[in-house]
Structure formats: C-alpha cells, structure tokens
Amino acid sequence: MNWHLAEAKNRLSEVVTLALTEGPQRVQRRNQAVIILSEREYQHLVGVRPLFKDYLREGPSFEEMDLARDESVGRDILL
C-alpha cells in the first residue's frame, strides 16, 4: 500500500501492523520513497549471515594450509 509521509506519521502504528500482516508498505515524500517491511521479510531478502566469529569457528579448516614463509631471495635487480 502507498502512504504519503504525513498520513504515515499520523497512523504509524497502523502502517507497522500492515507491514507485519499484509506485506511491505511504501511511504512517499515528494519524489522519494521508502519501504517498511517486517524483519522476517528483510531477513529473507538479505539472507541470514553468520557472525564473523561463528564463521571462523565453523568455516573451512586451515590445518592443511601451508603458512610457511617463502625464504627465497627473490629476483635480482640493477640499482
């Protein structure tokens, strides 16, 4: 449903209730608009991402990764 900003401000509780029960609500101010939607729909759109520390704990194992420093001299250059 579309709302003008002034009306949405006056009826904010109703706008939120409709966003939770019927779906996203569009609030317009001049030529700009925002969408009010439930947290469940937002999470569905962006996907649930794990916390960084959980990702590190449960992510791929680094045990087989070779972390030894390369001791080679490198290349010769003329100065």
PDB file of N, CA, C and O in Angstrom:
ATOM      1  N   MET A   1       0.836  -1.164   0.000  1.00  0.00           N
ATOM      2  CA  MET A   1       0.000   0.000   0.000  1.00  0.00           C
ATOM      3  C   MET A   1       0.889   1.237   0.000  1.00  0.00           C
ATOM      4  O   MET A   1       1.986   1.217   0.557  1.00  0.00           O
ATOM      5  N   ASN A   2       0.425   2.295  -0.612  1.00  0.00           N
ATOM      6  CA  ASN A   2       1.155   3.558  -0.676  1.00  0.00           C
ATOM      7  C   ASN A   2       0.633   4.526   0.372  1.00  0.00           C
ATOM      8  O   ASN A   2      -0.575   4.668   0.562  1.00  0.00           O
ATOM      9  N   TRP A   3       1.555   5.182   1.040  1.00  0.00           N
ATOM     10  CA  TRP A   3       1.222   6.175   2.059  1.00  0.00           C
ATOM     11  C   TRP A   3       1.972   7.466   1.755  1.00  0.00           C
ATOM     12  O   TRP A   3       3.120   7.433   1.312  1.00  0.00           O
ATOM     13  N   HIS A   4       1.322   8.604   1.994  1.00  0.00           N
ATOM     14  CA  HIS A   4       2.039   9.875   1.991  1.00  0.00           C
ATOM     15  C   HIS A   4       2.660  10.020   3.369  1.00  0.00           C
ATOM     16  O   HIS A   4       2.104   9.530   4.352  1.00  0.00           O
ATOM     17  N   LEU A   5       3.795  10.680   3.453  1.00  0.00           N
ATOM     18  CA  LEU A   5       4.548  10.745   4.696  1.00  0.00           C
ATOM     19  C   LEU A   5       3.717  11.278   5.859  1.00  0.00           C
ATOM     20  O   LEU A   5       3.752  10.714   6.952  1.00  0.00           O
ATOM     21  N   ALA A   6       2.976  12.349   5.637  1.00  0.00           N
ATOM     22  CA  ALA A   6       2.190  12.941   6.731  1.00  0.00           C
ATOM     23  C   ALA A   6       1.157  11.952   7.257  1.00  0.00           C
ATOM     24  O   ALA A   6       0.969  11.837   8.468  1.00  0.00           O
ATOM     25  N   GLU A   7       0.494  11.242   6.364  1.00  0.00           N
ATOM     26  CA  GLU A   7      -0.510  10.260   6.784  1.00  0.00           C
ATOM     27  C   GLU A   7       0.158   9.089   7.511  1.00  0.00           C
ATOM     28  O   GLU A   7      -0.359   8.598   8.515  1.00  0.00           O
ATOM     29  N   ALA A   8       1.308   8.648   7.000  1.00  0.00           N
ATOM     30  CA  ALA A   8       2.023   7.539   7.638  1.00  0.00           C
ATOM     31  C   ALA A   8       2.487   7.933   9.039  1.00  0.00           C
ATOM     32  O   ALA A   8       2.453   7.106   9.951  1.00  0.00           O
ATOM     33  N   LYS A   9       2.919   9.180   9.226  1.00  0.00           N
ATOM     34  CA  LYS A   9       3.328   9.637  10.556  1.00  0.00           C
ATOM     35  C   LYS A   9       2.147   9.612  11.518  1.00  0.00           C
ATOM     36  O   LYS A   9       2.286   9.200  12.670  1.00  0.00           O
ATOM     37  N   ASN A  10       0.993  10.050  11.046  1.00  0.00           N
ATOM     38  CA  ASN A  10      -0.192  10.090  11.905  1.00  0.00           C
ATOM     39  C   ASN A  10      -0.721   8.703  12.229  1.00  0.00           C
ATOM     40  O   ASN A  10      -1.358   8.509  13.264  1.00  0.00           O
ATOM     41  N   ARG A  11      -0.464   7.738  11.355  1.00  0.00           N
ATOM     42  CA  ARG A  11      -1.007   6.386  11.521  1.00  0.00           C
ATOM     43  C   ARG A  11       0.105   5.345  11.539  1.00  0.00           C
ATOM     44  O   ARG A  11      -0.052   4.253  10.994  1.00  0.00           O
ATOM     45  N   LEU A  12       1.225   5.682  12.164  1.00  0.00           N
ATOM     46  CA  LEU A  12       2.403   4.816  12.150  1.00  0.00           C
ATOM     47  C   LEU A  12       2.107   3.425  12.687  1.00  0.00           C
ATOM     48  O   LEU A  12       2.571   2.436  12.118  1.00  0.00           O
ATOM     49  N   SER A  13       1.359   3.330  13.748  1.00  0.00           N
ATOM     50  CA  SER A  13       1.035   2.020  14.315  1.00  0.00           C
ATOM     51  C   SER A  13       0.307   1.152  13.291  1.00  0.00           C
ATOM     52  O   SER A  13       0.576  -0.044  13.178  1.00  0.00           O
ATOM     53  N   GLU A  14      -0.604   1.755  12.556  1.00  0.00           N
ATOM     54  CA  GLU A  14      -1.333   1.002  11.522  1.00  0.00           C
ATOM     55  C   GLU A  14      -0.402   0.600  10.380  1.00  0.00           C
ATOM     56  O   GLU A  14      -0.505  -0.511   9.861  1.00  0.00           O
ATOM     57  N   VAL A  15       0.497   1.486   9.989  1.00  0.00           N
ATOM     58  CA  VAL A  15       1.458   1.173   8.924  1.00  0.00           C
ATOM     59  C   VAL A  15       2.317  -0.024   9.333  1.00  0.00           C
ATOM     60  O   VAL A  15       2.551  -0.926   8.527  1.00  0.00           O
ATOM     61  N   VAL A  16       2.782  -0.034  10.573  1.00  0.00           N
ATOM     62  CA  VAL A  16       3.613  -1.138  11.066  1.00  0.00           C
ATOM     63  C   VAL A  16       2.804  -2.430  11.122  1.00  0.00           C
ATOM     64  O   VAL A  16       3.292  -3.488  10.722  1.00  0.00           O
ATOM     65  N   THR A  17       1.576  -2.349  11.616  1.00  0.00           N
ATOM     66  CA  THR A  17       0.720  -3.540  11.683  1.00  0.00           C
ATOM     67  C   THR A  17       0.475  -4.116  10.287  1.00  0.00           C
ATOM     68  O   THR A  17       0.522  -5.332  10.098  1.00  0.00           O
ATOM     69  N   LEU A  18       0.217  -3.256   9.322  1.00  0.00           N
ATOM     70  CA  LEU A  18       0.001  -3.725   7.949  1.00  0.00           C
ATOM     71  C   LEU A  18       1.277  -4.321   7.357  1.00  0.00           C
ATOM     72  O   LEU A  18       1.218  -5.297   6.609  1.00  0.00           O
ATOM     73  N   ALA A  19       2.421  -3.742   7.687  1.00  0.00           N
ATOM     74  CA  ALA A  19       3.689  -4.299   7.198  1.00  0.00           C
ATOM     75  C   ALA A  19       3.907  -5.703   7.754  1.00  0.00           C
ATOM     76  O   ALA A  19       4.439  -6.576   7.069  1.00  0.00           O
ATOM     77  N   LEU A  20       3.491  -5.909   9.000  1.00  0.00           N
ATOM     78  CA  LEU A  20       3.651  -7.223   9.623  1.00  0.00           C
ATOM     79  C   LEU A  20       2.639  -8.245   9.124  1.00  0.00           C
ATOM     80  O   LEU A  20       2.953  -9.432   9.035  1.00  0.00           O
ATOM     81  N   THR A  21       1.434  -7.802   8.798  1.00  0.00           N
ATOM     82  CA  THR A  21       0.370  -8.750   8.440  1.00  0.00           C
ATOM     83  C   THR A  21       0.130  -8.892   6.947  1.00  0.00           C
ATOM     84  O   THR A  21      -0.174  -9.985   6.468  1.00  0.00           O
ATOM     85  N   GLU A  22       0.265  -7.790   6.201  1.00  0.00           N
ATOM     86  CA  GLU A  22      -0.088  -7.822   4.776  1.00  0.00           C
ATOM     87  C   GLU A  22       1.090  -7.684   3.833  1.00  0.00           C
ATOM     88  O   GLU A  22       0.981  -8.014   2.652  1.00  0.00           O
ATOM     89  N   GLY A  23       2.217  -7.200   4.339  1.00  0.00           N
ATOM     90  CA  GLY A  23       3.387  -7.066   3.488  1.00  0.00           C
ATOM     91  C   GLY A  23       3.928  -5.650   3.472  1.00  0.00           C
ATOM     92  O   GLY A  23       3.431  -4.783   4.190  1.00  0.00           O
ATOM     93  N   PRO A  24       4.940  -5.412   2.661  1.00  0.00           N
ATOM     94  CA  PRO A  24       5.633  -4.123   2.635  1.00  0.00           C
ATOM     95  C   PRO A  24       4.696  -2.943   2.379  1.00  0.00           C
ATOM     96  O   PRO A  24       3.738  -3.031   1.611  1.00  0.00           O
ATOM     97  N   GLN A  25       5.012  -1.841   3.052  1.00  0.00           N
ATOM     98  CA  GLN A  25       4.258  -0.606   2.910  1.00  0.00           C
ATOM     99  C   GLN A  25       5.199   0.461   2.353  1.00  0.00           C
ATOM    100  O   GLN A  25       6.321   0.624   2.833  1.00  0.00           O
ATOM    101  N   ARG A  26       4.732   1.183   1.339  1.00  0.00           N
ATOM    102  CA  ARG A  26       5.538   2.215   0.684  1.00  0.00           C
ATOM    103  C   ARG A  26       5.141   3.575   1.241  1.00  0.00           C
ATOM    104  O   ARG A  26       3.965   3.937   1.227  1.00  0.00           O
ATOM    105  N   VAL A  27       6.135   4.337   1.738  1.00  0.00           N
ATOM    106  CA  VAL A  27       5.895   5.675   2.270  1.00  0.00           C
ATOM    107  C   VAL A  27       6.635   6.661   1.368  1.00  0.00           C
ATOM    108  O   VAL A  27       7.841   6.541   1.155  1.00  0.00           O
ATOM    109  N   GLN A  28       5.893   7.634   0.841  1.00  0.00           N
ATOM    110  CA  GLN A  28       6.469   8.555  -0.130  1.00  0.00           C
ATOM    111  C   GLN A  28       6.518   9.974   0.414  1.00  0.00           C
ATOM    112  O   GLN A  28       5.573  10.453   1.041  1.00  0.00           O
ATOM    113  N   ARG A  29       7.647  10.639   0.157  1.00  0.00           N
ATOM    114  CA  ARG A  29       7.837  12.053   0.457  1.00  0.00           C
ATOM    115  C   ARG A  29       8.344  12.711  -0.807  1.00  0.00           C
ATOM    116  O   ARG A  29       9.472  12.464  -1.234  1.00  0.00           O
ATOM    117  N   ARG A  30       7.529  13.532  -1.397  1.00  0.00           N
ATOM    118  CA  ARG A  30       7.832  14.180  -2.682  1.00  0.00           C
ATOM    119  C   ARG A  30       8.190  13.120  -3.710  1.00  0.00           C
ATOM    120  O   ARG A  30       7.354  12.281  -4.048  1.00  0.00           O
ATOM    121  N   ASN A  31       9.429  13.144  -4.218  1.00  0.00           N
ATOM    122  CA  ASN A  31       9.838  12.182  -5.249  1.00  0.00           C
ATOM    123  C   ASN A  31      10.663  11.031  -4.684  1.00  0.00           C
ATOM    124  O   ASN A  31      11.270  10.270  -5.437  1.00  0.00           O
ATOM    125  N   GLN A  32      10.687  10.904  -3.356  1.00  0.00           N
ATOM    126  CA  GLN A  32      11.456   9.834  -2.723  1.00  0.00           C
ATOM    127  C   GLN A  32      10.505   8.903  -1.982  1.00  0.00           C
ATOM    128  O   GLN A  32       9.439   9.317  -1.526  1.00  0.00           O
ATOM    129  N   ALA A  33      10.901   7.660  -1.872  1.00  0.00           N
ATOM    130  CA  ALA A  33      10.051   6.688  -1.172  1.00  0.00           C
ATOM    131  C   ALA A  33      10.921   5.713  -0.386  1.00  0.00           C
ATOM    132  O   ALA A  33      12.067   5.442  -0.747  1.00  0.00           O
ATOM    133  N   VAL A  34      10.352   5.200   0.687  1.00  0.00           N
ATOM    134  CA  VAL A  34      10.974   4.138   1.470  1.00  0.00           C
ATOM    135  C   VAL A  34       9.964   3.016   1.621  1.00  0.00           C
ATOM    136  O   VAL A  34       8.760   3.221   1.471  1.00  0.00           O
ATOM    137  N   ILE A  35      10.461   1.844   1.916  1.00  0.00           N
ATOM    138  CA  ILE A  35       9.608   0.687   2.111  1.00  0.00           C
ATOM    139  C   ILE A  35       9.741   0.227   3.553  1.00  0.00           C
ATOM    140  O   ILE A  35      10.849   0.057   4.060  1.00  0.00           O
ATOM    141  N   ILE A  36       8.615   0.030   4.204  1.00  0.00           N
ATOM    142  CA  ILE A  36       8.591  -0.518   5.553  1.00  0.00           C
ATOM    143  C   ILE A  36       8.164  -1.972   5.431  1.00  0.00           C
ATOM    144  O   ILE A  36       7.097  -2.272   4.896  1.00  0.00           O
ATOM    145  N   LEU A  37       9.008  -2.879   5.933  1.00  0.00           N
ATOM    146  CA  LEU A  37       8.672  -4.290   5.861  1.00  0.00           C
ATOM    147  C   LEU A  37       9.058  -4.984   7.153  1.00  0.00           C
ATOM    148  O   LEU A  37       9.843  -4.466   7.946  1.00  0.00           O
ATOM    149  N   SER A  38       8.500  -6.151   7.348  1.00  0.00           N
ATOM    150  CA  SER A  38       8.764  -6.901   8.572  1.00  0.00           C
ATOM    151  C   SER A  38      10.215  -7.386   8.585  1.00  0.00           C
ATOM    152  O   SER A  38      10.851  -7.522   7.540  1.00  0.00           O
ATOM    153  N   GLU A  39      10.720  -7.640   9.788  1.00  0.00           N
ATOM    154  CA  GLU A  39      12.083  -8.139   9.914  1.00  0.00           C
ATOM    155  C   GLU A  39      12.219  -9.504   9.233  1.00  0.00           C
ATOM    156  O   GLU A  39      13.261  -9.806   8.652  1.00  0.00           O
ATOM    157  N   ARG A  40      11.190 -10.309   9.304  1.00  0.00           N
ATOM    158  CA  ARG A  40      11.220 -11.628   8.660  1.00  0.00           C
ATOM    159  C   ARG A  40      11.422 -11.482   7.151  1.00  0.00           C
ATOM    160  O   ARG A  40      12.233 -12.197   6.561  1.00  0.00           O
ATOM    161  N   GLU A  41      10.685 -10.556   6.523  1.00  0.00           N
ATOM    162  CA  GLU A  41      10.852 -10.349   5.080  1.00  0.00           C
ATOM    163  C   GLU A  41      12.222  -9.778   4.763  1.00  0.00           C
ATOM    164  O   GLU A  41      12.835 -10.148   3.761  1.00  0.00           O
ATOM    165  N   TYR A  42      12.706  -8.879   5.611  1.00  0.00           N
ATOM    166  CA  TYR A  42      14.039  -8.305   5.405  1.00  0.00           C
ATOM    167  C   TYR A  42      15.097  -9.398   5.448  1.00  0.00           C
ATOM    168  O   TYR A  42      15.961  -9.463   4.573  1.00  0.00           O
ATOM    169  N   GLN A  43      15.032 -10.262   6.467  1.00  0.00           N
ATOM    170  CA  GLN A  43      15.989 -11.355   6.582  1.00  0.00           C
ATOM    171  C   GLN A  43      15.906 -12.290   5.383  1.00  0.00           C
ATOM    172  O   GLN A  43      16.924 -12.817   4.934  1.00  0.00           O
ATOM    173  N   HIS A  44      14.708 -12.496   4.866  1.00  0.00           N
ATOM    174  CA  HIS A  44      14.537 -13.340   3.685  1.00  0.00           C
ATOM    175  C   HIS A  44      15.237 -12.709   2.476  1.00  0.00           C
ATOM    176  O   HIS A  44      15.846 -13.414   1.672  1.00  0.00           O
ATOM    177  N   LEU A  45      15.149 -11.384   2.352  1.00  0.00           N
ATOM    178  CA  LEU A  45      15.760 -10.695   1.210  1.00  0.00           C
ATOM    179  C   LEU A  45      17.282 -10.668   1.290  1.00  0.00           C
ATOM    180  O   LEU A  45      17.958 -10.918   0.292  1.00  0.00           O
ATOM    181  N   VAL A  46      17.824 -10.367   2.465  1.00  0.00           N
ATOM    182  CA  VAL A  46      19.275 -10.233   2.579  1.00  0.00           C
ATOM    183  C   VAL A  46      19.958 -11.531   2.962  1.00  0.00           C
ATOM    184  O   VAL A  46      21.175 -11.659   2.823  1.00  0.00           O
ATOM    185  N   GLY A  47      19.195 -12.485   3.437  1.00  0.00           N
ATOM    186  CA  GLY A  47      19.788 -13.741   3.876  1.00  0.00           C
ATOM    187  C   GLY A  47      20.362 -13.597   5.266  1.00  0.00           C
ATOM    188  O   GLY A  47      20.786 -12.512   5.664  1.00  0.00           O
ATOM    189  N   VAL A  48      20.376 -14.660   5.981  1.00  0.00           N
ATOM    190  CA  VAL A  48      20.909 -14.646   7.335  1.00  0.00           C
ATOM    191  C   VAL A  48      22.380 -15.010   7.256  1.00  0.00           C
ATOM    192  O   VAL A  48      22.744 -16.105   6.825  1.00  0.00           O
ATOM    193  N   ARG A  49      23.211 -14.086   7.674  1.00  0.00           N
ATOM    194  CA  ARG A  49      24.646 -14.330   7.635  1.00  0.00           C
ATOM    195  C   ARG A  49      25.140 -14.631   9.037  1.00  0.00           C
ATOM    196  O   ARG A  49      24.687 -14.015  10.002  1.00  0.00           O
ATOM    197  N   PRO A  50      26.057 -15.567   9.156  1.00  0.00           N
ATOM    198  CA  PRO A  50      26.581 -15.872  10.499  1.00  0.00           C
ATOM    199  C   PRO A  50      27.458 -14.728  11.000  1.00  0.00           C
ATOM    200  O   PRO A  50      27.984 -13.944  10.210  1.00  0.00           O
ATOM    201  N   LEU A  51      27.606 -14.642  12.305  1.00  0.00           N
ATOM    202  CA  LEU A  51      28.547 -13.686  12.864  1.00  0.00           C
ATOM    203  C   LEU A  51      29.950 -14.061  12.422  1.00  0.00           C
ATOM    204  O   LEU A  51      30.224 -15.234  12.165  1.00  0.00           O
ATOM    205  N   PHE A  52      30.837 -13.091  12.330  1.00  0.00           N
ATOM    206  CA  PHE A  52      32.188 -13.340  11.843  1.00  0.00           C
ATOM    207  C   PHE A  52      32.905 -14.390  12.682  1.00  0.00           C
ATOM    208  O   PHE A  52      33.572 -15.273  12.142  1.00  0.00           O
ATOM    209  N   LYS A  53      32.766 -14.294  14.004  1.00  0.00           N
ATOM    210  CA  LYS A  53      33.453 -15.269  14.856  1.00  0.00           C
ATOM    211  C   LYS A  53      32.878 -16.666  14.656  1.00  0.00           C
ATOM    212  O   LYS A  53      33.623 -17.643  14.732  1.00  0.00           O
ATOM    213  N   ASP A  54      31.567 -16.792  14.402  1.00  0.00           N
ATOM    214  CA  ASP A  54      30.975 -18.099  14.126  1.00  0.00           C
ATOM    215  C   ASP A  54      31.465 -18.637  12.791  1.00  0.00           C
ATOM    216  O   ASP A  54      31.702 -19.837  12.651  1.00  0.00           O
ATOM    217  N   TYR A  55      31.619 -17.743  11.801  1.00  0.00           N
ATOM    218  CA  TYR A  55      32.135 -18.161  10.501  1.00  0.00           C
ATOM    219  C   TYR A  55      33.545 -18.723  10.643  1.00  0.00           C
ATOM    220  O   TYR A  55      33.869 -19.754  10.053  1.00  0.00           O
ATOM    221  N   LEU A  56      34.382 -18.049  11.425  1.00  0.00           N
ATOM    222  CA  LEU A  56      35.752 -18.535  11.610  1.00  0.00           C
ATOM    223  C   LEU A  56      35.778 -19.864  12.343  1.00  0.00           C
ATOM    224  O   LEU A  56      36.567 -20.750  12.013  1.00  0.00           O
ATOM    225  N   ARG A  57      34.909 -19.998  13.342  1.00  0.00           N
ATOM    226  CA  ARG A  57      34.865 -21.233  14.124  1.00  0.00           C
ATOM    227  C   ARG A  57      34.334 -22.408  13.304  1.00  0.00           C
ATOM    228  O   ARG A  57      34.843 -23.523  13.414  1.00  0.00           O
ATOM    229  N   GLU A  58      33.312 -22.160  12.482  1.00  0.00           N
ATOM    230  CA  GLU A  58      32.648 -23.248  11.765  1.00  0.00           C
ATOM    231  C   GLU A  58      33.045 -23.331  10.298  1.00  0.00           C
ATOM    232  O   GLU A  58      32.624 -24.250   9.594  1.00  0.00           O
ATOM    233  N   GLY A  59      33.845 -22.390   9.833  1.00  0.00           N
ATOM    234  CA  GLY A  59      34.226 -22.327   8.427  1.00  0.00           C
ATOM    235  C   GLY A  59      35.247 -23.387   8.055  1.00  0.00           C
ATOM    236  O   GLY A  59      35.453 -24.350   8.793  1.00  0.00           O
ATOM    237  N   PRO A  60      35.882 -23.206   6.909  1.00  0.00           N
ATOM    238  CA  PRO A  60      36.855 -24.192   6.439  1.00  0.00           C
ATOM    239  C   PRO A  60      38.052 -24.283   7.376  1.00  0.00           C
ATOM    240  O   PRO A  60      38.413 -23.316   8.048  1.00  0.00           O
ATOM    241  N   SER A  61      38.650 -25.448   7.407  1.00  0.00           N
ATOM    242  CA  SER A  61      39.806 -25.689   8.263  1.00  0.00           C
ATOM    243  C   SER A  61      41.062 -25.133   7.599  1.00  0.00           C
ATOM    244  O   SER A  61      41.240 -25.241   6.386  1.00  0.00           O
ATOM    245  N   PHE A  62      41.927 -24.536   8.418  1.00  0.00           N
ATOM    246  CA  PHE A  62      43.187 -24.008   7.910  1.00  0.00           C
ATOM    247  C   PHE A  62      44.350 -24.954   8.210  1.00  0.00           C
ATOM    248  O   PHE A  62      45.509 -24.596   7.996  1.00  0.00           O
ATOM    249  N   GLU A  63      44.052 -26.150   8.700  1.00  0.00           N
ATOM    250  CA  GLU A  63      45.108 -27.085   9.095  1.00  0.00           C
ATOM    251  C   GLU A  63      45.989 -27.508   7.926  1.00  0.00           C
ATOM    252  O   GLU A  63      47.192 -27.697   8.106  1.00  0.00           O
ATOM    253  N   GLU A  64      45.425 -27.658   6.747  1.00  0.00           N
ATOM    254  CA  GLU A  64      46.201 -28.115   5.596  1.00  0.00           C
ATOM    255  C   GLU A  64      46.826 -26.962   4.829  1.00  0.00           C
ATOM    256  O   GLU A  64      47.545 -27.190   3.856  1.00  0.00           O
ATOM    257  N   MET A  65      46.572 -25.745   5.241  1.00  0.00           N
ATOM    258  CA  MET A  65      47.118 -24.591   4.536  1.00  0.00           C
ATOM    259  C   MET A  65      48.597 -24.426   4.900  1.00  0.00           C
ATOM    260  O   MET A  65      48.969 -24.495   6.072  1.00  0.00           O
ATOM    261  N   ASP A  66      49.425 -24.209   3.891  1.00  0.00           N
ATOM    262  CA  ASP A  66      50.855 -24.022   4.112  1.00  0.00           C
ATOM    263  C   ASP A  66      51.104 -22.547   4.430  1.00  0.00           C
ATOM    264  O   ASP A  66      50.989 -21.690   3.554  1.00  0.00           O
ATOM    265  N   LEU A  67      51.438 -22.263   5.667  1.00  0.00           N
ATOM    266  CA  LEU A  67      51.680 -20.895   6.095  1.00  0.00           C
ATOM    267  C   LEU A  67      53.165 -20.586   6.271  1.00  0.00           C
ATOM    268  O   LEU A  67      53.527 -19.567   6.861  1.00  0.00           O
ATOM    269  N   ALA A  68      54.028 -21.476   5.753  1.00  0.00           N
ATOM    270  CA  ALA A  68      55.474 -21.269   5.865  1.00  0.00           C
ATOM    271  C   ALA A  68      55.890 -20.095   4.986  1.00  0.00           C
ATOM    272  O   ALA A  68      55.384 -19.917   3.878  1.00  0.00           O
ATOM    273  N   ARG A  69      56.824 -19.299   5.504  1.00  0.00           N
ATOM    274  CA  ARG A  69      57.299 -18.141   4.764  1.00  0.00           C
ATOM    275  C   ARG A  69      58.231 -18.585   3.647  1.00  0.00           C
ATOM    276  O   ARG A  69      59.049 -19.486   3.831  1.00  0.00           O
ATOM    277  N   ASP A  70      58.104 -17.954   2.498  1.00  0.00           N
ATOM    278  CA  ASP A  70      58.979 -18.245   1.367  1.00  0.00           C
ATOM    279  C   ASP A  70      60.337 -17.603   1.638  1.00  0.00           C
ATOM    280  O   ASP A  70      60.438 -16.378   1.715  1.00  0.00           O
ATOM    281  N   GLU A  71      61.370 -18.410   1.782  1.00  0.00           N
ATOM    282  CA  GLU A  71      62.708 -17.937   2.128  1.00  0.00           C
ATOM    283  C   GLU A  71      63.563 -17.633   0.897  1.00  0.00           C
ATOM    284  O   GLU A  71      64.739 -17.301   1.044  1.00  0.00           O
ATOM    285  N   SER A  72      63.012 -17.737  -0.296  1.00  0.00           N
ATOM    286  CA  SER A  72      63.809 -17.481  -1.492  1.00  0.00           C
ATOM    287  C   SER A  72      64.259 -16.025  -1.531  1.00  0.00           C
ATOM    288  O   SER A  72      63.602 -15.145  -0.975  1.00  0.00           O
ATOM    289  N   VAL A  73      65.381 -15.785  -2.190  1.00  0.00           N
ATOM    290  CA  VAL A  73      65.998 -14.468  -2.235  1.00  0.00           C
ATOM    291  C   VAL A  73      65.149 -13.502  -3.070  1.00  0.00           C
ATOM    292  O   VAL A  73      65.140 -12.299  -2.808  1.00  0.00           O
ATOM    293  N   GLY A  74      64.474 -14.001  -4.023  1.00  0.00           N
ATOM    294  CA  GLY A  74      63.700 -13.139  -4.896  1.00  0.00           C
ATOM    295  C   GLY A  74      64.408 -12.946  -6.217  1.00  0.00           C
ATOM    296  O   GLY A  74      65.136 -13.829  -6.670  1.00  0.00           O
ATOM    297  N   ARG A  75      64.207 -11.825  -6.824  1.00  0.00           N
ATOM    298  CA  ARG A  75      64.842 -11.601  -8.125  1.00  0.00           C
ATOM    299  C   ARG A  75      65.947 -10.572  -8.010  1.00  0.00           C
ATOM    300  O   ARG A  75      65.958  -9.749  -7.094  1.00  0.00           O
ATOM    301  N   ASP A  76      66.875 -10.628  -8.949  1.00  0.00           N
ATOM    302  CA  ASP A  76      67.979  -9.673  -8.982  1.00  0.00           C
ATOM    303  C   ASP A  76      67.517  -8.415  -9.716  1.00  0.00           C
ATOM    304  O   ASP A  76      66.838  -8.492 -10.740  1.00  0.00           O
ATOM    305  N   ILE A  77      67.895  -7.266  -9.179  1.00  0.00           N
ATOM    306  CA  ILE A  77      67.583  -6.014  -9.857  1.00  0.00           C
ATOM    307  C   ILE A  77      68.835  -5.158  -9.903  1.00  0.00           C
ATOM    308  O   ILE A  77      69.712  -5.282  -9.047  1.00  0.00           O
ATOM    309  N   LEU A  78      68.917  -4.296 -10.895  1.00  0.00           N
ATOM    310  CA  LEU A  78      70.034  -3.367 -11.017  1.00  0.00           C
ATOM    311  C   LEU A  78      69.625  -2.030 -10.438  1.00  0.00           C
ATOM    312  O   LEU A  78      68.576  -1.479 -10.774  1.00  0.00           O
ATOM    313  N   LEU A  79      70.471  -1.519  -9.565  1.00  0.00           N
ATOM    314  CA  LEU A  79      70.184  -0.199  -8.978  1.00  0.00           C
ATOM    315  C   LEU A  79      71.033   0.872  -9.556  1.00  0.00           C
ATOM    316  O   LEU A  79      70.912   2.034  -9.168  1.00  0.00           O
TER     317      LEU A  79
END
